[in-house]
Each structure stands twice: as structure tokens, then as C-alpha cells.
Amino acid sequence: MAENTMAETLTTASIEERRSALNETVAELYFAGDTRGLRLILNSQHPADLADLMHQYGDDEQQELFACLAESVAAGVLAELDTPTMLDVAENIGPEQLSELVGEMAPDDAADVLGELSEEQSETVLGLMGREEADEVRELLTHEEDTGGGIMTSRLLTVREDMKVEAAISHLREWAVDDQVFNIYALDIEGRLKGIVSLRSLVLAQPDAPIGQIVQRDSIAVAADMDQEEIADLFRDYDLVALPVVDDDGRLMGEVTVDDIVTVIDEEATEDMYVMAATSSEEREERSTFGVVRRRIPWLLVCLVGTLMAGGMIDAFQESLSSLTALLFFMPAIMAMGGNAGIQTSTVTIRNLATGELQKGTVLKSILREMRIALMMGSALGTLVFCVSQLWTGNWIVGSCVGLAMFCAVVFSAFLGALVPIVFRGVGVDPAVASGPLITTLNDGLSLGIYFSIASVLLASWG
Amino acid sequence: MAENTMAETLTTASIEERRSALNETVAELYFAGDTRGLRLILNSQHPADLADLMHQYGDDEQQELFACLAESVAAGVLAELDTPTMLDVAENIGPEQLSELVGEMAPDDAADVLGELSEEQSETVLGLMGREEADEVRELLTHEEDTGGGIMTSRLLTVREDMKVEAAISHLREWAVDDQVFNIYALDIEGRLKGIVSLRSLVLAQPDAPIGQIVQRDSIAVAADMDQEEIADLFRDYDLVALPVVDDDGRLMGEVTVDDIVTVIDEEATEDMYVMAATSSEEREERSTFGVVRRRIPWLLVCLVGTLMAGGMIDAFQESLSSLTALLFFMPAIMAMGGNAGIQTSTVTIRNLATGELQKGTVLKSILREMRIALMMGSALGTLVFCVSQLWTGNWIVGSCVGLAMFCAVVFSAFLGALVPIVFRGVGVDPAVASGPLITTLNDGLSLGIYFSIASVLLASWG
């Protein structure tokens, strides 16, 4: 018993320090060609830190660093690498070594890695693995990536409900030491889930009591095809740490744990932000520049068509514009402010839908709230821009057009921003699309249309 | 032992069904004035579901529903309500009942609720609570909301390292049944954290072994003032479920658990999205429309100034424009496309900074990647818009201006989008601001400036 060791306290500064010290040491050893030194230092690090480190190097260096890792460490790092780097490494080490590393991983990590390879490559690797392990991974690969089945692990701690507590405890002794155990699942003779046994109740129960007596009977499970986002909502709502996955007959298939859910929540937020910025988070898996451009350009083209149509409006309105060129000066303001007000409202709506705060029962409340805000903002901005235009141009017609158009553009854009994501969700389209350039371009165009229409009417009656 | 009970399997459909069935029943009972029925049904639900339900009703109904809840259920619901609703309820029930409910909560939930009240109100409630509980909550209230101290709970399971295993187990028996236990902390005689004891190792150890023998000595802890975002990164990187918080002398103060981290990750993503949409997630705590408008309007005003300056550019360029009005038609396209390309790049950069994927070592790699993408996209869009303008106007000068300006606008905006968030992070500004209207307006204006400059040069030499 080392009396003087204490838990290491991390501070912001110490994390930074540790990271840059590691980086420097590795860089030094690498450029000195000291493979033995590299092996020593790399193999004593956490796989997540090693993956971080490898992402900072180019392809060739990555391969050399990876070659320094012991098998168990290499398996951990491979599971933590981003997809493009993982694919590079996998290609480089070849199917035989890959099958050994994948065999070292937890079945869910193994399925994640193999799921990124082509079907042919994946089958080659599975063929080189032990029969039993390969089957376990194959089973996991049958589920869609973003469902309960796709994120669950199949390595669980189960006991039969007719077992005695002491038998269950000795069963527990055989379990691999380094896995975190959240729940112990009690099954009936046919493998159907009867409930959960907490480690705590196991510790406190009489050794000869049957497991059935300490099972929590009100436990919930999810179906394997449930969407990961919905599962994340259950974890959020009920503060869960693990959730069993069962098949149609209630037989236990696997377990989703809270660390997978942390990843899901990150992924879903990333996906929403990328869609709102008119790209897709799948661009993260692309290895070529062209691959990324292919994902980013389609919505920009939609946007281009929209803005060219706005240009067409200017073309059609040319005559009136030339009689009152001051109207031109406020075009950028009207277009951009409508677009921005729409983005605020749609972002708030999309985020509330994503975190489950906005549900069927609160739709009307949410739209009314946004409309009250929009009316107040539209009035303020309309009045302000009216005053500015009076000072700038001194023309009443321009001032009235600009002020009124600003009010209408803000209110109308906000209305679309509050409504469209909800409608999209209702018809099964990703609500995040509603904050992308599609809706922004629509709002820009509509704002310009409103502006020109008001100008036409006012010019015809006062001009 | 009820042989036929099984774990309940939730499917997407069954969750929806359960929710709407509950809603209907509650609405029926409520409008029939059947308080007894309401009491029965409400008190058998999970507090999270009840909070969801209450958010769908207006103020008066919320108060009536809340009045039907038993004390322990009411405490759970109060901790789950959104801030404006919670404040309404707190005001309505008065300090005495509030102090009883807060006393029922875990100390961290209690601190969260009291942290939202004014200092005076909070002190009144604390004064009405039991001395010991009040002190525990007061201690938690001293930490900043978004630090380790602010999200930790102080109710932990600790053992002395010189205790025997059997003594520790009987200590465990006294622990409240319904709390999830992640870690058991081993302390020395002065309360300093020596390491973590897993429940599993406790079960498997010899009853007369000292705790010191089964302590994990390589455990980590964090300082109470560490930012919650950094703590979330540690949970992500190392797949943690709980992390102890210690003071400067290494004495154990509390524990951050993974369910708090799920909330933190949601909050941080929400905050980033709101900032990117030019508002602040603090608007969620606002009870009045004006309060929300006050948070949303400042950036819109910045944007308004920017777009009016763009209008000023049109004013200054008026003469050339009137000689070649076709240049006007492409103004919306040039402005919007620059802005959109900038949003794509900045969103990708901001998100990678937030999830910790983009760090010091990968800055250059990230900027170069974005520039390659921008060059390819700028070329494609520039060529396309050149062709369109040839077909539309048949004017070479307009075509060249538009094509070249589009290329420059896309590349330049993308460069700013890739660089500015990193610079902001470096100088301590929230990088998410760089995808807000500040940078979009800047990009819009710059794109227009580039367009007009190119047009001036070409008109002077060819026109």
C-alpha cells in the first residue's frame, strides 16, 4: 500500500501542459528515429490521447507511429481514430493484422470499424477472425448504424432469475475486470428479460436468496430498431446510465450505455449544425476535397438560383428603380434582416424540437411566442430604418417603403422560421433543413418581393 | 415472485401512445374538476413526464396541477421544470412550501433551483430549511454555475482507506436506496482523495481485507473551478461515468456524474447554435417578450449597420451602375453566396473546436483543407455564374465581373470562416460568434466591395 499516492488533480493548465509535453516528446523521438523510446512512451498513454496525437500528423508519420503500438493499445487507438485516418491505417496494415486488432475490441467497437469498410473488405477481415467473435460482430452489423441495435454492445452481464445470489456473485467473478458494469440483467429460461438487478442489491442480499427476489420489475427496454435520437431522449428524460435492447419476443439482445449516448448527442448536434450551414456531417468521412465539395455545393446551387431570381426581380423592376435610385440603397438591409430574423426563429425552433422541449402539445404556444417577439422586433427595426432613410434620402416614399417593408419582412420571415421546421418534422423531413440556405434564400427573395411590391403601390399612388 | 411480469419494451409508437394517453386522461380529469382522479394519476408518473405535461398548460392550470402532487413528486417535478415555469410555481407556492420541496431534493438540484431565485428569496428559503441541509446547499451555491463545483453533487459514498471491506459494505447498507452509485471514494484521515473503489471489487474482495488494498490508485480528479465544457471533454475522451472534484489540498468536495454531462453537452450545443443565430441561450430564461427581444436585437442592429454601409457602396457606385444596370441583377447572388460559403466553413470550424477535434496541432491542417475546398467551389460557382450572365445579359464586362467576383467572394469568405473562429478562441472570445451575423454581414459587405472594385477596374479599362 503506497501511503503517499493520491488521486491526480487535473486543472485546465495541467491538461494543456500534459498534452504539449507529450506532443513535444513524441516529435523529438520521432525525428531522432528513436523507435524504442517511442514505443515506451506511446504504449503508456490512453488510446484517446494517442488518437488525438495521430490526427496531428500526416499519413506516413501516422503509419510509423501506429506501428510502434502494442496490439491491445493499437486496437484501442483504431477504435478512437476519425474515419478517414482509420481507413488509411486499416489499408496500410492489411486484413490479417486488422483482424487481430478487431478481435481485441469490444464487439460494438469492432462492428463500428468494420461498418466503415467495404462489404468485401469487411468479410475478408471477419473470415480471418475466430468463428464465435465474428458471428457476434456480424450480428451487430445487421442493424442500422443509427438505431438501438447499431449502438448497443452485446457483451453483457446476465443471470438467470432462478439463480441464487451467491451463484450470481461467483458468475460475476468471471467477468473481465476492466469493463464498467452498469446493470446486471435477469433472464428467464428462454432468454427473455425479466428485469434489472443492481450491483448494490446483489451486495446487500442474503447469499441464498433467489435473484428473482431482488429483481427490479418495473424496468424498461427498447426495441432494436428504435432511432438513436429517441433513445437519447429517454436517457435525458429519465437520467439513465444503461438501457437494455430486446427483440420482438422480449429476448435480451444488447445494452446501450450512457457513453454511447454522449457520442449520439454530439453527433446529432453536429449533424443539425452542418445541415443548418447547408452541408452534411457525412463530409467528415470524406477523404478527398472533391468529396467534400460534392456535399457542400448542392444547397449553394439552390441558393444561387434563388438569388438570381431576386436579380430577375430587380431586372423587372428596373424602370421604377431608375426613377427612384434611392430605393436601391436599402435593398441589402431589407434582404439580410428578413433572412437573419428567420434564422433566429428557426434555430430556436429546431433546437427545441431536437432536445424534445417542443412537442405536439406546445406547438401553438411556441409559434405564438415567436410571433409576439417578431411583432416587437419588426416594429422597432421598421421605425429605425424609416428614420435612417429620412435622414439619408429625405424622401417620404422611400422612407415609407423601407419602414413598412422591414416590418413585413421581419414578421413574415419569423413566421416561416417558426412554422416550417414544425411542418418539416410533421412530414418526416429533417427540421434542420429549415434553417439552411433553402429557407434563408426564400426569406431573402420574399423580403425583396415585399419591398418592391410596397414600392410599386406607393409609387403608383404618391409618385 | 410474479412469474409473468417482463421488462416493458418501449417502441417509438408506444412512447407516443403513452404520452398522448396520459395527456388526454389528465385533460379530461382536469376539465371535469376531478381532483381525486388527478392526484391518483399524476402521482404515479415520472417527474420528467409531469414536467413535460405541465409545460403544455397555461399559468393557472400549472398551479392547479402542481397542487395535486405529493411532496416527493412535487420536489422531483420542480427540479425538472424549465426556468420560467419553475419561477412561476415557486412564487405561487411561497417560501415555506418551497423550502420543504427544496429540502427533499438532492443538494445539487436544490442549489440549481435556489440559484435561479433572487439572493433575498434564496436566503429566505434557506433560512426555513434544516441547518445542515441549508449549509450543504449554500456551499454548492458558492461555485460558478458552469464549473465543476457548479454541477457537482456533494452527496457521495466515501470510505476510509484503513476500513475493512466488510465495514465498508455495512456502511453501504445505510446509503439511500434509490441513488445510482458510480464510484466509492477512498479518503485518508484528512479527507484527501486517495482513489476509487469499484462496487465490483468490493463484492469480490475478502471481507477482512483493508480498503487500501483494492483502491484504484491511478484515478483522476478535477479542480472545482474547471469549466464544465472541459470536464465534458474529459468524459468524452476517457468514457467516464463519474469524476471526483477536489479542493486545492486534494480533499474530496463532490462528484460530477455523466447524467450532468449529458445536460452540459446539450447546453453547450444549444448555446453555440443560439450564438450562431445571433441570439443567446439565456433568452430561454426570459419570461417577457421584451426580455427576448432585448437579447436578439443587438446583433441585428450590427447587421443593419453593415447592410446600410453596403447600401452606401451602391450609392457611391451609382454612376457606374446606371451606365451598366445589368451589374445590379447579380448583386444578391454575389452577396449571398459569399455569406453562405463563409457560414459553411465557420460552422465546420466552430463545431470541431467545440468537440475538441480541432486543437493547436491541427489548426494549419484544418485551414489548408478548407482553402482547397473553397478554391474548388469558387472556381465551379464562378464559371457557372459567368455562363449564366452571358446567357442573360450577353455582356462580356458583366460576365467577367460576376465570374471573377464570385470566385474571390467565395474564397475570401471561406478563408475568414476558417480563420476567425480560431483567432477568436485564441483571444478568449466565443468562436461561435464567428458564424453569427457579424461575420456574415462582413462577408456580404466584402463580397459587394470586391464586386464593385472589379467592376470599376474592368469598366475603366474596357468600358
Contacts between the chains, C-beta under 8 A, distances in Angstrom:
chain1	res1	chain2	res2	distance
A	1	B	210	7.5
A	1	B	212	4.5
A	1	B	213	6.6
A	2	B	217	6.8
A	5	B	194	7.1
A	5	B	195	7.6
A	5	B	217	5.0
A	6	B	188	8.0
A	6	B	192	6.0
A	6	B	193	6.5
A	6	B	194	6.0
A	6	B	195	8.0
A	6	B	250	5.2
A	7	B	193	4.4
A	7	B	194	6.7
A	7	B	195	5.7
A	7	B	196	7.6
A	7	B	219	4.7
A	7	B	220	6.4
A	7	B	221	4.6
A	7	B	244	6.7
A	7	B	246	7.1
A	7	B	250	7.1
A	8	B	218	7.7
A	8	B	219	7.5
A	8	B	220	5.1
A	8	B	221	6.9
A	9	B	220	7.7
A	9	B	221	4.9
A	9	B	222	6.9
A	9	B	223	6.0
A	9	B	246	5.4
A	9	B	250	6.2
A	10	B	220	5.6
A	10	B	221	7.0
A	10	B	222	5.1
A	10	B	223	7.2
A	10	B	226	7.3
A	10	B	234	7.2
A	11	B	222	7.5
A	11	B	223	4.7
A	11	B	226	6.4
A	12	B	226	5.9
A	12	B	227	6.9
A	12	B	230	6.0
A	15	B	230	7.1
A	15	B	234	7.9
A	19	B	359	7.8
A	20	B	360	7.6
A	23	B	361	6.3
A	46	B	237	7.5
A	46	B	238	6.4
A	48	B	237	4.2
A	48	B	238	6.1
A	49	B	237	7.3
A	52	B	237	7.7
A	52	B	359	7.0
A	53	B	361	7.9
A	55	B	357	7.5
A	55	B	361	7.8
A	55	B	362	6.0
A	56	B	359	7.7
A	56	B	361	3.6
A	56	B	362	5.4
A	56	B	365	7.5
A	82	B	357	7.3
A	169	B	203	6.1
A	169	B	204	7.9
A	172	B	200	7.1
A	172	B	203	6.5
A	172	B	204	7.2
A	173	B	204	5.7
A	175	B	200	7.9
A	180	B	241	6.3
A	181	B	199	8.0
A	181	B	200	5.9
A	182	B	241	7.9
A	192	B	6	6.0
A	193	B	6	6.5
A	193	B	7	4.5
A	194	B	5	7.1
A	194	B	6	6.0
A	194	B	7	6.7
A	195	B	5	7.6
A	195	B	6	8.0
A	195	B	7	5.6
A	196	B	7	7.6
A	199	B	181	8.0
A	199	B	199	4.7
A	199	B	200	6.7
A	199	B	203	6.9
A	200	B	172	7.1
A	200	B	175	7.9
A	200	B	181	6.0
A	200	B	199	6.7
A	202	B	203	6.9
A	203	B	169	6.1
A	203	B	172	6.5
A	203	B	199	6.9
A	203	B	202	6.9
A	203	B	203	5.5
A	204	B	169	7.9
A	204	B	172	7.2
A	204	B	173	5.7
A	210	B	1	7.6
A	212	B	1	4.5
A	213	B	1	6.7
A	217	B	2	6.9
A	217	B	5	5.0
A	218	B	8	7.7
A	219	B	7	4.7
A	219	B	8	7.5
A	220	B	7	6.4
A	220	B	8	5.1
A	220	B	9	7.7
A	220	B	10	5.5
A	221	B	7	4.6
A	221	B	8	6.9
A	221	B	9	4.9
A	221	B	10	7.0
A	222	B	9	6.9
A	222	B	10	5.2
A	222	B	11	7.5
A	223	B	9	6.0
A	223	B	10	7.3
A	223	B	11	4.7
A	226	B	10	7.4
A	226	B	11	6.4
A	226	B	12	5.9
A	227	B	12	6.9
A	230	B	12	6.0
A	230	B	15	7.1
A	234	B	10	7.2
A	234	B	15	7.9
A	235	B	259	7.9
A	235	B	262	6.5
A	236	B	262	6.1
A	236	B	263	7.8
A	236	B	266	7.3
A	237	B	46	7.5
A	237	B	48	4.3
A	237	B	49	7.3
A	237	B	52	7.7
A	238	B	46	6.4
A	238	B	48	6.1
A	239	B	259	4.5
A	240	B	259	7.9
A	241	B	180	6.3
A	241	B	182	7.9
A	241	B	241	6.7
A	241	B	258	6.7
A	241	B	259	7.2
A	244	B	7	6.7
A	246	B	7	7.1
A	246	B	9	5.4
A	250	B	6	5.2
A	250	B	7	7.1
A	250	B	9	6.1
A	258	B	241	6.7
A	258	B	258	5.0
A	258	B	259	7.2
A	258	B	262	7.1
A	259	B	235	7.9
A	259	B	239	4.5
A	259	B	240	7.9
A	259	B	241	7.2
A	259	B	258	7.2
A	261	B	262	6.7
A	262	B	235	6.5
A	262	B	236	6.1
A	262	B	258	7.1
A	262	B	261	6.7
A	262	B	262	6.5
A	262	B	265	6.4
A	263	B	236	7.8
A	265	B	262	6.4
A	265	B	265	5.3
A	265	B	266	6.4
A	265	B	269	7.6
A	266	B	236	7.3
A	266	B	265	6.4
A	266	B	269	7.9
A	266	B	355	5.9
A	269	B	265	7.6
A	269	B	266	7.9
A	269	B	269	3.7
A	269	B	273	7.8
A	270	B	351	5.5
A	270	B	355	7.1
A	272	B	273	7.4
A	273	B	269	7.8
A	273	B	272	7.4
A	273	B	273	6.4
A	273	B	276	7.4
A	273	B	347	5.5
A	273	B	350	7.9
A	273	B	351	5.4
A	274	B	347	6.7
A	274	B	348	7.3
A	274	B	351	7.4
A	276	B	273	7.5
A	276	B	276	7.8
A	276	B	347	7.3
A	277	B	343	5.0
A	277	B	344	5.0
A	277	B	346	7.9
A	277	B	347	3.6
A	277	B	348	7.4
A	277	B	435	7.5
A	278	B	340	6.2
A	278	B	343	7.2
A	278	B	344	6.0
A	279	B	344	5.3
A	279	B	347	7.7
A	279	B	348	7.3
A	283	B	348	7.8
A	289	B	369	7.6
A	289	B	372	4.5
A	289	B	373	5.5
A	289	B	376	5.8
A	290	B	376	6.8
A	292	B	369	8.0
A	292	B	373	5.1
A	293	B	373	5.7
A	293	B	376	4.9
A	293	B	377	5.4
A	293	B	380	7.3
A	296	B	344	5.5
A	296	B	373	7.1
A	296	B	377	6.6
A	297	B	377	6.0
A	297	B	380	6.7
A	297	B	381	7.7
A	299	B	340	7.9
A	300	B	337	6.5
A	300	B	340	5.8
A	300	B	341	7.0
A	300	B	377	7.3
A	300	B	381	6.8
A	301	B	384	7.9
A	303	B	336	6.0
A	303	B	337	6.7
A	303	B	340	5.7
A	304	B	333	6.0
A	304	B	337	6.3
A	304	B	381	7.0
A	304	B	384	7.3
A	304	B	385	7.0
A	306	B	336	7.9
A	307	B	332	4.2
A	307	B	333	3.9
A	307	B	335	7.8
A	307	B	336	4.7
A	307	B	337	7.0
A	308	B	329	7.7
A	308	B	330	7.7
A	308	B	332	7.8
A	308	B	333	5.6
A	308	B	388	6.6
A	310	B	332	4.1
A	310	B	333	7.8
A	311	B	328	7.5
A	311	B	329	3.6
A	311	B	330	5.7
A	311	B	331	7.1
A	311	B	332	5.6
A	311	B	333	6.2
A	312	B	329	7.1
A	314	B	328	5.2
A	314	B	329	5.5
A	314	B	331	7.5
A	314	B	332	7.6
A	315	B	328	8.0
A	315	B	329	5.2
A	318	B	325	6.1
A	318	B	328	7.9
A	321	B	328	7.8
A	322	B	322	7.1
A	322	B	325	7.3
A	325	B	318	6.0
A	325	B	322	7.3
A	328	B	311	7.5
A	328	B	314	5.2
A	328	B	318	7.9
A	328	B	321	7.8
A	328	B	328	7.3
A	329	B	308	7.8
A	329	B	311	3.6
A	329	B	312	7.1
A	329	B	314	5.5
A	329	B	315	5.3
A	330	B	308	7.7
A	330	B	311	5.7
A	331	B	311	7.1
A	331	B	314	7.5
A	331	B	331	7.5
A	331	B	332	7.9
A	332	B	307	4.2
A	332	B	308	7.8
A	332	B	310	4.1
A	332	B	311	5.6
A	332	B	314	7.6
A	332	B	331	8.0
A	332	B	335	6.6
A	332	B	444	6.8
A	332	B	448	7.2
A	333	B	304	6.0
A	333	B	307	3.9
A	333	B	308	5.6
A	333	B	310	7.8
A	333	B	311	6.2
A	335	B	307	7.8
A	335	B	332	6.6
A	335	B	335	7.9
A	336	B	303	6.0
A	336	B	306	7.9
A	336	B	307	4.7
A	336	B	437	7.9
A	336	B	440	7.9
A	336	B	441	6.9
A	336	B	444	6.4
A	337	B	300	6.5
A	337	B	303	6.7
A	337	B	304	6.3
A	337	B	307	7.1
A	340	B	278	6.2
A	340	B	299	7.9
A	340	B	300	5.9
A	340	B	303	5.7
A	340	B	437	5.4
A	340	B	440	7.9
A	341	B	300	7.0
A	343	B	277	5.0
A	343	B	278	7.2
A	344	B	277	5.0
A	344	B	278	6.0
A	344	B	279	5.3
A	344	B	296	5.6
A	346	B	277	7.9
A	347	B	273	5.5
A	347	B	274	6.7
A	347	B	276	7.3
A	347	B	277	3.6
A	347	B	279	7.7
A	348	B	274	7.3
A	348	B	277	7.4
A	348	B	279	7.3
A	348	B	283	7.8
A	350	B	273	7.9
A	351	B	270	5.5
A	351	B	273	5.4
A	351	B	274	7.4
A	355	B	266	5.8
A	355	B	270	7.1
A	357	B	55	7.6
A	357	B	82	7.3
A	359	B	19	7.8
A	359	B	52	6.9
A	359	B	56	7.7
A	360	B	20	7.5
A	361	B	23	6.3
A	361	B	53	7.9
A	361	B	55	7.8
A	361	B	56	3.5
A	362	B	55	5.9
A	362	B	56	5.4
A	365	B	56	7.5
A	369	B	289	7.6
A	372	B	289	4.5
A	373	B	289	5.5
A	373	B	292	5.2
A	373	B	293	5.7
A	373	B	296	7.1
A	376	B	289	5.8
A	376	B	290	6.8
A	376	B	293	4.9
A	377	B	293	5.4
A	377	B	296	6.6
A	377	B	297	6.0
A	377	B	300	7.3
A	380	B	293	7.3
A	380	B	297	6.7
A	381	B	297	7.7
A	381	B	300	6.8
A	381	B	304	7.0
A	384	B	301	7.9
A	384	B	304	7.3
A	385	B	304	7.0
A	388	B	308	6.6
A	435	B	277	7.5
A	437	B	336	7.9
A	437	B	340	5.4
A	440	B	336	7.9
A	440	B	340	7.9
A	441	B	336	6.9
A	444	B	332	6.8
A	444	B	336	6.4
A	448	B	332	7.3
